[in-house]
Amino acid sequence: MTSIKEILQTPRFSELSVLNKHADLERPLDTIEIFETPDISYYIQKNALLVTTAMAFGEDTDGLCDLVRSLANVPSAGLAIKLGRYLTEIDARVLAVADELNFPILQIPVSLQLGDISHKLLSFLWHDQTEQIFFALEIQQKFVNLMIRGASVDTLVKELSSMIRQSVLLIDPFGEIISTHMPYSNLAALKTQKTTFLNKVRECQKERRGEHLLVDSEQGKMLINIFPLSSDRYLPYMLVIFDPDELPYPFSQFAIQQSLTVLTLALYKEQTLLNEKRAERRSFLTYLLNRKTASQDTDWLEYKRHFPNLNSNYYRVVYIESFVPKERHFYAKELDALTYDYLYLRVEDKYKSIMLFPTEQLNQWVFIVQQKTEILPILEDIHKQLFELFGVYARFGIGDPVNNIDLLHFSYAESKQALEESEDKTAFVSYNKIQGIKRITENVSNEDMRYFCVSILKNLAYPENEQDVELRRTLMTYLDMQCEITKTAELLFIHRNTVKYRIKKCEELLNTSINEPEFSLQLRVALFLSEPDSN
């Protein structure tokens, strides 16, 4: 049985208002009657809501009081008066009589026509499908207006929940609840069966289908509807509505579909913004890798404005590559976008010292780490999550750290080369094997480097005669063989005593024991830097 209370709780009739404080809004309501005659109580059926402009009672307050008494005796459901033209306000005596009888008096705004409001109310009572369609279109327009004004997806979900008076969840492609509004349903159903529930949603998500579920709760069985939001994504967002069989009229499945359409558009809008940020980051990575000097040029200042996090004395590049199974190669592009979103929305948000950048290659990305941290556990977790969520196998190449962003291209090259030269292709983490000394070759002037080599090696730095060449070669081999005379002799095809003699000559020339640890390190560096192919 419909009541005035149910009508007033329906968004479509939000412009109607109750004028008296003690109105019984639970009175049954069966039909709507329009009248303008004072003796209408003799001709109406029970449980009717009377709609009028009160033209006959413009100057007759006592007559309106008598009308209220007669309508209460019928009994009728209430009296709805359009104020403005014939009656500007309801006299306090009339409202007092209505309160005494608990009889509802409603106000109809002057902007509404009696015929229109009567038709809408009758359609509501008769559950007219045409009315449901018009209502659904109104819902769609309301959602569109909210979206145009910049409302977030979370706001739209909460608005939908409030309108249908049911609990609603929005689940992202990664299987996580990102928006929830649950003031209506018993939360015990979700709390006690959350894992089972989310696993079922995940199954629907992978198959891009909806489903009706019955979930046990403290009050018995609870019906849950799962709706996929249509998109070109590899895995769609999923909207979950609790107790959809209790949707208030005129909220129909058609109205739900209109809401889903607008939510899809809102998510598409957010995805477009993410794509723009992705393109901006790709451009920035290209700029960083090709920027060799620390100049405060206009472009650099502009990039720093957009990427304030890139301001550190520690940078380390992790190159990421994911392998898509053959049976899913058709979805390589979709998986690339989905994996990037996961890394951007989940990993970067969790670890503030990590920034994600896309490369020009499909399913390949870059982390720039800006703080000394245990990176391996993070990569292990990412590897596991990407495999479980999307079925892709991710590998990581780790470059050496640098202390200046202008040197980032070294760490980038090392991280990429670590993957390319990895002997174990099944290992998901590969470290750089390039000696860090090579960076010095690129970032120290030739004059400074030559001075360092000569100060350590003397004539052996850049030998000009055969004797010095032999001494240098022996010294290099001796150090490579961990200062073992026998191995050095075998490698050079000379006698052990010859090795001893030459090492003694080197120490005399250098005036320091070669076996002294710090000096031994300096010798190794100087020998490396003074090699002809290292400059």
Buried (B, 14 or more C-beta within 10 A) or exposed (E): EBBBBBBBEBBBBEEBEBBBEBBBBBBEBBBBBBBBEBEBBEEBEEBBBBBBBBBBBBEEBEBBBBBBBBBBEBBBBBBBBBBBEBBEEBBEEBBBBBBEBBBBBBBBEEEBEBEEBBBBBBBBBEEBEEBBBBBBEBBBEBBBEBBEEEBEBBBBBBBBBBBBBBBBBBBBBBBEBBBBBBEBBBBBBBEBBEEEBBEBBBEBBEEBEEBEBEBEBEEEEBBBBBBBBEBEBBBBBBBBBBBBEEBEBBBBEBBBEBBBBBBBBBBEEEBEEBEEEBEBBBEBBEEBBEBEEEEEEEEBEEBBEEBEEBEBEBBBBBBBBBEBEEEBEEBBEBBBBBBBBBBBBBBBEEBEBBBBBBBEEEBBBBBBBBBEBEBEEBBEEBBEBBBEBBEBBBBBBBBBBBEEBBBBBBBBBBBBBBBEEBEEEEEBBBBBEBEEEBBBBEBBEEEEBBEBBBEBBBBBBEBEEEEBEBBBBBBBBBBBBEEEBEBBBBBBEBEEEBBEEBBEBBBEBBEBEBEEEEBBEBBBBBBBBBEEEEE
